[in-house]
């Protein structure tokens, strides 16, 4: 079965975004406000979709993210967040 690859895109609601910025070591790499992050995220998704890519917004719950990182002894940084969201997409795609 041929399927286009799907890009997992971390998606935060305002409450989760505010939790996220309290736990990340790379806060300076994130937008200053939720509104700025949301606008940037929407534009990024639109840009990827305009390139013909399939993008799935993956809701992130910061408590679960932190637990996942703790279990793997990872900081809650951009690389770990990307790995976590990709895993959520794989898990979702497996029907588990």
Residue frames relative to the residue before (quaternion, step in Angstrom):
aa qw qx qy qz dx dy dz
X 1.0000 0.0000 0.0000 0.0000 0.00 0.00 0.00
X 0.2231 -0.7863 0.5657 0.1091 3.61 -0.61 1.13
X 0.0622 0.7791 -0.6202 0.0668 3.55 -0.74 1.08
X 0.5141 -0.6150 0.4922 0.3395 3.52 -1.10 0.69
X 0.5150 -0.6223 0.4755 0.3486 3.58 -1.05 0.68
X 0.2821 -0.7485 0.5828 0.1434 3.53 -1.12 0.76
X 0.2816 -0.7400 0.5890 0.1622 3.54 -0.99 0.88
X 0.3084 -0.7382 0.5752 0.1705 3.54 -0.80 1.06
X 0.0596 -0.7955 0.6030 -0.0015 3.57 -0.78 1.03
X 0.4110 -0.7207 0.5048 0.2384 3.57 -0.61 1.16
X 0.0457 -0.8073 0.5882 -0.0144 3.54 -0.82 1.02
X 0.1082 -0.8020 0.5874 0.0022 3.53 -0.77 1.12
X 0.3127 -0.6644 0.6242 0.2669 3.53 -1.14 0.59
X 0.7302 -0.4549 0.2616 0.4375 3.57 -1.21 0.24
X 0.6436 0.5203 -0.3296 0.4544 3.59 0.96 -0.81
X 0.6871 0.4776 -0.2882 0.4655 3.60 0.85 -0.93
X 0.6200 0.5405 -0.3471 0.4505 3.59 1.03 -0.73
X 0.6651 0.4918 -0.3078 0.4702 3.58 0.95 -0.86
X 0.6173 0.5107 -0.3447 0.4891 3.60 1.09 -0.59
X 0.6277 0.5658 -0.3312 0.4196 3.55 0.95 -0.92
X 0.7127 0.4743 -0.2878 0.4292 3.58 0.75 -0.97
X 0.6263 0.5298 -0.3510 0.4514 3.60 1.24 -0.22
X 0.7607 0.3950 -0.2015 0.4740 3.60 1.19 -0.41
X 0.6200 0.5852 -0.3494 0.3887 3.60 1.16 -0.31
X 0.4249 -0.6948 0.5123 0.2725 3.58 -1.07 0.67
X 0.7181 0.4266 -0.2372 0.4960 3.59 1.25 -0.37
X 0.0794 0.8471 -0.5191 0.0819 3.56 1.06 0.80
X 0.6461 0.5460 -0.3205 0.4263 3.60 0.98 -0.81
X 0.6540 0.5045 -0.3159 0.4669 3.60 1.23 -0.31
X 0.6310 0.5224 -0.3258 0.4720 3.58 1.29 -0.16
X 0.6391 -0.5181 0.3977 0.4061 3.55 -1.25 0.39
X 0.6051 -0.5982 0.3982 0.3428 3.54 -1.23 0.54
X 0.8052 0.1333 -0.0515 0.5756 3.60 1.03 -0.75
X 0.6383 -0.5042 0.4076 0.4150 3.55 -1.27 0.32
X 0.6417 0.5389 -0.3306 0.4343 3.58 0.92 -0.87
X 0.6468 0.4976 -0.3157 0.4842 3.60 1.00 -0.79
X 0.6431 0.5112 -0.3276 0.4667 3.58 0.95 -0.85
X 0.6693 0.5158 -0.3091 0.4364 3.58 0.83 -0.98
X 0.6605 0.4998 -0.3100 0.4668 3.59 0.91 -0.90
X 0.6571 0.5052 -0.2994 0.4726 3.57 0.95 -0.89
X 0.6552 0.5143 -0.3090 0.4591 3.59 0.97 -0.85
X 0.6396 0.5155 -0.3216 0.4709 3.59 0.95 -0.87
X 0.6678 0.4937 -0.3015 0.4684 3.59 0.90 -0.89
X 0.6399 0.5233 -0.3278 0.4574 3.60 0.99 -0.77
X 0.6510 0.5023 -0.3135 0.4750 3.57 0.93 -0.88
X 0.6586 0.5099 -0.3108 0.4579 3.59 0.90 -0.90
X 0.6399 0.5254 -0.3180 0.4620 3.59 1.01 -0.83
X 0.6675 0.4931 -0.2991 0.4710 3.59 0.92 -0.89
X 0.6663 0.4955 -0.3003 0.4695 3.57 0.95 -0.87
X 0.6232 0.5401 -0.3363 0.4548 3.60 1.07 -0.70
X 0.6467 0.4908 -0.3063 0.4971 3.58 1.24 -0.47
X 0.5833 -0.6124 0.3536 0.3996 3.55 1.30 0.07
X 0.4994 0.6544 -0.4282 0.3728 3.57 1.25 0.20
X 0.3870 -0.6840 0.5674 0.2459 3.52 -1.22 0.58
X 0.0753 -0.8096 0.5821 -0.0072 3.57 -0.67 1.14
X 0.1053 -0.7758 0.6194 0.0585 3.54 -0.93 0.91
X 0.3202 -0.7286 0.5771 0.1834 3.54 -0.78 1.08
X 0.1399 -0.8010 0.5813 0.0313 3.54 -0.64 1.18
X 0.3512 -0.7380 0.5299 0.2264 3.62 -0.51 1.13
X 0.1646 -0.7841 0.5945 0.0686 3.54 -0.92 0.97
X 0.1526 -0.7427 0.6480 0.0718 3.51 -0.98 0.99
X 0.4485 -0.7596 0.4060 0.2388 3.52 -0.42 1.30
X 0.6069 0.5553 -0.3607 0.4395 3.61 1.02 -0.68
X 0.6734 0.4773 -0.2872 0.4861 3.58 0.94 -0.90
X 0.6191 0.5382 -0.3327 0.4651 3.57 1.03 -0.78
X 0.6727 0.4964 -0.2971 0.4613 3.59 0.87 -0.94
X 0.6358 0.5185 -0.3266 0.4694 3.60 1.00 -0.79
X 0.6405 0.5292 -0.3131 0.4601 3.56 0.95 -0.92
X 0.6732 0.4888 -0.2921 0.4718 3.58 0.91 -0.92
X 0.6402 0.5331 -0.3235 0.4487 3.58 0.96 -0.88
X 0.6482 0.5310 -0.3137 0.4465 3.60 0.96 -0.88
X 0.7525 0.3677 -0.1884 0.5129 3.58 1.13 -0.67
X 0.4004 -0.7349 0.4478 0.3147 3.54 1.36 0.09
X 0.4210 0.6857 -0.4677 0.3658 3.56 0.96 0.99
X 0.4587 -0.6237 0.5340 0.3397 3.58 -1.13 0.52
X 0.4852 -0.6433 0.4958 0.3240 3.59 -1.17 0.45
X 0.2616 0.7840 -0.5156 0.2260 3.56 0.73 1.10
X 0.7700 -0.3881 0.2488 0.4411 3.56 -1.31 0.06
X 0.6575 0.5117 -0.3158 0.4541 3.59 0.94 -0.85
X 0.6749 0.4790 -0.2942 0.4779 3.58 0.91 -0.88
X 0.6312 0.5269 -0.3383 0.4578 3.60 0.98 -0.77
X 0.6480 0.5089 -0.3163 0.4702 3.60 0.98 -0.83
X 0.6481 0.5119 -0.3116 0.4699 3.58 0.96 -0.86
X 0.6425 0.5325 -0.3138 0.4529 3.58 0.97 -0.88
X 0.6948 0.4739 -0.2773 0.4645 3.58 0.83 -1.00
X 0.6206 0.5246 -0.3433 0.4709 3.60 1.02 -0.72
X 0.6440 0.5182 -0.3125 0.4680 3.58 1.03 -0.77
X 0.6294 0.5232 -0.3359 0.4661 3.58 1.02 -0.75
X 0.6489 0.5081 -0.3167 0.4695 3.57 0.99 -0.81
X 0.6424 0.5148 -0.3231 0.4667 3.60 0.94 -0.84
X 0.6497 0.5193 -0.3038 0.4648 3.55 0.97 -0.94
X 0.6527 0.5095 -0.3036 0.4713 3.57 0.96 -0.87
X 0.6871 0.5033 -0.2728 0.4474 3.55 0.96 -0.92
X 0.6515 0.5155 -0.3194 0.4558 3.56 1.18 -0.51
X 0.4670 -0.6948 0.4304 0.3374 3.55 1.30 -0.16
X 0.4619 0.6933 -0.4366 0.3398 3.58 1.28 0.18
